[in-house]
């Protein structure tokens, strides 16, 4: 590529926000370059502008007139974004813009295999999601997916060009809608850096990625730089592991080129997907992983950017230095859901607004609060995951803790309820493998957690034994039931509703293949499980008792003849909470959730649901409470059956007890003895 003289008019810019801004008369470039203590000589940074169509480059020295502290900002008059790529140069080393809104495709002649910062089309600020305030935490049903892995496998139902892209997710919206999903959570979608920053040479930036130098530089200097700064090659060896999940230092303002249909703008395709999900009534929560040491301001600005420009409904922030206090107090993020493993801890702390100048007292009668509201926080920890897995496989000393969480109505913040996510075995693998099988990751099976709380049902891995297959399917149905009918906010990992397997790999972070992709094979088993999940989701929506916003009282506080919730065991009203108990009956009186007058509630027929949870390895008999004259108990769901929801409710032969098969959940309801 030919280096040409600077023919543009460059002036200092007043911008203090890093990144690029297009204006009618030119483009503003702003970058923060922090000089480390190990730098012994001044090296003037430069802005490199590259015309990809003409194969020419212009160097603009960023002199002192463009600098305020560590911030450099200039405006290039007369410059257009068409066919433009750019990067920064410090001494002999080149860096991409850490706040680039996009990275171009590899293969430019100036930097060979490297990808350069480019300027994506300008997106108007969406501002807020159109679904703001539509759902409460109790009404949400979250579906967690990896954009690429969700539609890459054959049979996903999307066109070949859309597989593994934002457009592919858009194509699957009808599927998500039928499942009853209200909220889609996306694993990280940003462009990744391929190595560490240039801090080893005295320049510090948590985002910067040095790009390959041009051919005028000597090889010894390049090799010396890579050794001192720890920069990985931009063209990994074929044996290198792929960062399939996307957790790592990234260009946080740039949706990934690898997740788009070739030839389309990543930001535009990402926005189109979000807008389509919104039109279908589904929220979007975006995951971000931030490295250790990142500033609170950087995390906040990235979160604001995605809310303002893409209208996302929530952020799931992952990392060691997440400023939850600042995020929950931020005015722009006030309506944004904030997911975190540490949300519960943050709720209990004094989240002061010490960095906000407007938090001061304005007048004696108008006192500002220094405590942040935690109403938009969502706890994402795995406590419930381990409880439900242990309860379903019949561990001792777990029933009491499990029931407490199953019936716990979160207050103040939301709480996700799930039995599997990306950090562990899939739901199907939880009942197929008793240990992890991560050999394919190339780390001698040392990676991934050893605490899976799983059980292989007697055979490690796939089995042709009919009794093993039937037991596994039953346990999966039990876990789905206990997730979707729990209080709090249920969440499924993509594919669990179809029996998706990762062949025992509980950490497929590098498996960009069939192991890490969602399996869309339409087997008889997958179709039955999908139908059951859809029915469970609909059952939750039509029964508000599973979507409570206030805690159960366990008393008959409306004089209806039944408490809002009661426990039962072998005998009615007598539950066994001993350490070796694996069974319990739960009676819900749904009339406490009905918006009727007190007189209508007291004189009307009661609406009861009885959940018999038998995780014991033998058949159990549960005592049933008495019903009014002329009523009987009817079975409406039974997880021991391949199709658990009965098309016609079955009348129980005994008014006072019900027999439940081993490792089975049964749901009963009361009806007139004359009705089926």
Secondary structure as the mmCIF struct_conf table of DSSP 4:
data_model
#
loop_
_struct_conf.conf_type_id
_struct_conf.id
_struct_conf.beg_label_comp_id
_struct_conf.beg_label_asym_id
_struct_conf.beg_label_seq_id
_struct_conf.end_label_comp_id
_struct_conf.end_label_asym_id
_struct_conf.end_label_seq_id
STRN STRN1 UNK A 2 UNK A 4
BEND BEND1 UNK A 8 UNK A 8
STRN STRN2 UNK A 9 UNK A 12
BEND BEND2 UNK A 17 UNK A 18
STRN STRN3 UNK A 19 UNK A 23
TURN_TY1_P TURN_TY1_P1 UNK A 24 UNK A 25
STRN STRN4 UNK A 26 UNK A 32
STRN STRN5 UNK A 34 UNK A 35
HELX_LH_PP_P HELX_LH_PP_P1 UNK A 36 UNK A 36
TURN_TY1_P TURN_TY1_P2 UNK A 37 UNK A 38
BEND BEND3 UNK A 41 UNK A 41
STRN STRN6 UNK A 45 UNK A 51
TURN_TY1_P TURN_TY1_P3 UNK A 52 UNK A 55
STRN STRN7 UNK A 56 UNK A 61
HELX_RH_3T_P HELX_RH_3T_P1 UNK A 64 UNK A 66
STRN STRN8 UNK A 67 UNK A 68
TURN_TY1_P TURN_TY1_P4 UNK A 69 UNK A 70
STRN STRN9 UNK A 71 UNK A 77
TURN_TY1_P TURN_TY1_P5 UNK A 78 UNK A 78
TURN_TY1_P TURN_TY1_P6 UNK A 82 UNK A 83
STRN STRN10 UNK A 84 UNK A 90
TURN_TY1_P TURN_TY1_P7 UNK A 91 UNK A 92
STRN STRN11 UNK A 93 UNK A 95
TURN_TY1_P TURN_TY1_P8 UNK A 98 UNK A 99
BEND BEND4 UNK A 101 UNK A 101
STRN STRN12 UNK A 102 UNK A 103
HELX_LH_PP_P HELX_LH_PP_P2 UNK A 104 UNK A 105
BEND BEND5 UNK A 106 UNK A 106
TURN_TY1_P TURN_TY1_P9 UNK A 109 UNK A 113
STRN STRN13 UNK A 117 UNK A 118
HELX_LH_PP_P HELX_LH_PP_P3 UNK A 120 UNK A 122
BEND BEND6 UNK A 128 UNK A 128
TURN_TY1_P TURN_TY1_P10 UNK A 130 UNK A 133
BEND BEND7 UNK A 134 UNK A 134
HELX_RH_3T_P HELX_RH_3T_P2 UNK A 137 UNK A 139
STRN STRN14 UNK A 141 UNK A 145
HELX_RH_AL_P HELX_RH_AL_P1 UNK A 147 UNK A 151
BEND BEND8 UNK A 153 UNK A 153
TURN_TY1_P TURN_TY1_P11 UNK A 154 UNK A 155
BEND BEND9 UNK A 156 UNK A 158
HELX_RH_3T_P HELX_RH_3T_P3 UNK A 160 UNK A 162
TURN_TY1_P TURN_TY1_P12 UNK A 163 UNK A 164
BEND BEND10 UNK A 165 UNK A 165
HELX_RH_AL_P HELX_RH_AL_P2 UNK A 166 UNK A 171
TURN_TY1_P TURN_TY1_P13 UNK A 172 UNK A 172
HELX_RH_AL_P HELX_RH_AL_P3 UNK A 173 UNK A 179
TURN_TY1_P TURN_TY1_P14 UNK A 180 UNK A 180
STRN STRN15 UNK A 183 UNK A 186
STRN STRN16 UNK A 190 UNK A 192
HELX_LH_PP_P HELX_LH_PP_P4 UNK A 193 UNK A 193
BEND BEND11 UNK A 194 UNK A 195
HELX_RH_3T_P HELX_RH_3T_P4 UNK A 198 UNK A 201
TURN_TY1_P TURN_TY1_P15 UNK A 202 UNK A 202
STRN STRN17 UNK A 203 UNK A 204
BEND BEND12 UNK A 206 UNK A 207
STRN STRN18 UNK A 210 UNK A 211
HELX_LH_PP_P HELX_LH_PP_P5 UNK A 212 UNK A 213
TURN_TY1_P TURN_TY1_P16 UNK A 215 UNK A 216
BEND BEND13 UNK A 217 UNK A 217
HELX_RH_AL_P HELX_RH_AL_P4 UNK A 219 UNK A 229
TURN_TY1_P TURN_TY1_P17 UNK A 230 UNK A 230
HELX_LH_PP_P HELX_LH_PP_P6 UNK A 231 UNK A 233
BEND BEND14 UNK A 234 UNK A 235
TURN_TY1_P TURN_TY1_P18 UNK A 238 UNK A 239
BEND BEND15 UNK A 240 UNK A 240
HELX_LH_PP_P HELX_LH_PP_P7 UNK A 241 UNK A 242
BEND BEND16 UNK A 245 UNK A 245
BEND BEND17 UNK A 248 UNK A 249
STRN STRN19 UNK A 250 UNK A 255
HELX_RH_3T_P HELX_RH_3T_P5 UNK A 257 UNK A 259
BEND BEND18 UNK A 260 UNK A 260
TURN_TY1_P TURN_TY1_P19 UNK A 262 UNK A 263
BEND BEND19 UNK A 264 UNK A 264
HELX_RH_AL_P HELX_RH_AL_P5 UNK A 266 UNK A 279
TURN_TY1_P TURN_TY1_P20 UNK A 280 UNK A 281
STRN STRN20 UNK A 283 UNK A 290
TURN_TY1_P TURN_TY1_P21 UNK A 292 UNK A 293
HELX_RH_AL_P HELX_RH_AL_P6 UNK A 296 UNK A 310
BEND BEND20 UNK A 313 UNK A 313
STRN STRN21 UNK A 314 UNK A 319
BEND BEND21 UNK A 320 UNK A 321
HELX_RH_AL_P HELX_RH_AL_P7 UNK A 324 UNK A 329
BEND BEND22 UNK A 331 UNK A 331
TURN_TY1_P TURN_TY1_P22 UNK A 332 UNK A 335
BEND BEND23 UNK A 336 UNK A 336
STRN STRN22 UNK A 337 UNK A 340
TURN_TY1_P TURN_TY1_P23 UNK A 341 UNK A 342
HELX_RH_AL_P HELX_RH_AL_P8 UNK A 343 UNK A 347
TURN_TY1_P TURN_TY1_P24 UNK A 348 UNK A 348
BEND BEND24 UNK A 349 UNK A 349
TURN_TY1_P TURN_TY1_P25 UNK A 354 UNK A 355
HELX_RH_3T_P HELX_RH_3T_P6 UNK A 357 UNK A 359
BEND BEND25 UNK A 360 UNK A 360
STRN STRN23 UNK A 363 UNK A 363
TURN_TY1_P TURN_TY1_P26 UNK A 364 UNK A 365
STRN STRN24 UNK A 366 UNK A 366
HELX_LH_PP_P HELX_LH_PP_P8 UNK A 367 UNK A 369
BEND BEND26 UNK A 371 UNK A 371
TURN_TY1_P TURN_TY1_P27 UNK A 375 UNK A 376
STRN STRN25 UNK A 377 UNK A 379
BEND BEND27 UNK A 382 UNK A 382
HELX_RH_AL_P HELX_RH_AL_P9 UNK A 383 UNK A 392
TURN_TY1_P TURN_TY1_P28 UNK A 393 UNK A 394
BEND BEND28 UNK A 396 UNK A 397
HELX_RH_AL_P HELX_RH_AL_P10 UNK A 399 UNK A 406
TURN_TY1_P TURN_TY1_P29 UNK A 407 UNK A 407
BEND BEND29 UNK A 412 UNK A 413
STRN STRN26 UNK A 414 UNK A 417
BEND BEND30 UNK A 419 UNK A 419
BEND BEND31 UNK A 422 UNK A 424
HELX_RH_AL_P HELX_RH_AL_P11 UNK A 427 UNK A 430
TURN_TY1_P TURN_TY1_P30 UNK A 431 UNK A 432
BEND BEND32 UNK A 434 UNK A 435
HELX_RH_3T_P HELX_RH_3T_P7 UNK A 439 UNK A 441
TURN_TY1_P TURN_TY1_P31 UNK A 442 UNK A 442
BEND BEND33 UNK A 443 UNK A 443
TURN_TY1_P TURN_TY1_P32 UNK A 444 UNK A 445
BEND BEND34 UNK A 447 UNK A 448
BEND BEND35 UNK A 450 UNK A 450
TURN_TY1_P TURN_TY1_P33 UNK A 457 UNK A 458
BEND BEND36 UNK A 459 UNK A 461
HELX_RH_AL_P HELX_RH_AL_P12 UNK A 466 UNK A 484
TURN_TY1_P TURN_TY1_P34 UNK A 485 UNK A 485
BEND BEND37 UNK A 486 UNK A 488
STRN STRN27 UNK A 489 UNK A 493
TURN_TY1_P TURN_TY1_P35 UNK A 494 UNK A 495
HELX_RH_3T_P HELX_RH_3T_P8 UNK A 496 UNK A 498
TURN_TY1_P TURN_TY1_P36 UNK A 499 UNK A 499
TURN_TY1_P TURN_TY1_P37 UNK A 503 UNK A 504
BEND BEND38 UNK A 506 UNK A 506
TURN_TY1_P TURN_TY1_P38 UNK A 509 UNK A 510
TURN_TY1_P TURN_TY1_P39 UNK A 512 UNK A 516
BEND BEND39 UNK A 517 UNK A 517
HELX_LH_PP_P HELX_LH_PP_P9 UNK A 518 UNK A 519
HELX_RH_AL_P HELX_RH_AL_P13 UNK A 524 UNK A 542
HELX_RH_3T_P HELX_RH_3T_P9 UNK A 544 UNK A 546
BEND BEND40 UNK A 547 UNK A 547
BEND BEND41 UNK A 549 UNK A 550
BEND BEND42 UNK A 555 UNK A 555
TURN_TY1_P TURN_TY1_P40 UNK A 557 UNK A 558
BEND BEND43 UNK A 560 UNK A 562
BEND BEND44 UNK A 564 UNK A 564
STRN STRN28 UNK A 565 UNK A 568
BEND BEND45 UNK A 569 UNK A 570
STRN STRN29 UNK A 571 UNK A 571
TURN_TY1_P TURN_TY1_P41 UNK A 572 UNK A 573
STRN STRN30 UNK A 574 UNK A 574
BEND BEND46 UNK A 578 UNK A 578
TURN_TY1_P TURN_TY1_P42 UNK A 579 UNK A 580
STRN STRN31 UNK A 583 UNK A 589
HELX_RH_3T_P HELX_RH_3T_P10 UNK A 590 UNK A 593
BEND BEND47 UNK A 594 UNK A 594
HELX_RH_AL_P HELX_RH_AL_P14 UNK A 598 UNK A 603
BEND BEND48 UNK A 604 UNK A 604
HELX_LH_PP_P HELX_LH_PP_P10 UNK A 605 UNK A 606
STRN STRN32 UNK A 608 UNK A 614
BEND BEND49 UNK A 616 UNK A 618
STRN STRN33 UNK A 620 UNK A 623
TURN_TY1_P TURN_TY1_P43 UNK A 629 UNK A 630
STRN STRN34 UNK A 631 UNK A 638
TURN_TY1_P TURN_TY1_P44 UNK A 639 UNK A 640
BEND BEND50 UNK A 641 UNK A 643
STRN STRN35 UNK A 645 UNK A 651
BEND BEND51 UNK A 653 UNK A 653
BEND BEND52 UNK A 655 UNK A 656
STRN STRN36 UNK A 657 UNK A 660
TURN_TY1_P TURN_TY1_P45 UNK A 662 UNK A 663
STRN STRN37 UNK A 664 UNK A 672
TURN_TY1_P TURN_TY1_P46 UNK A 673 UNK A 674
#
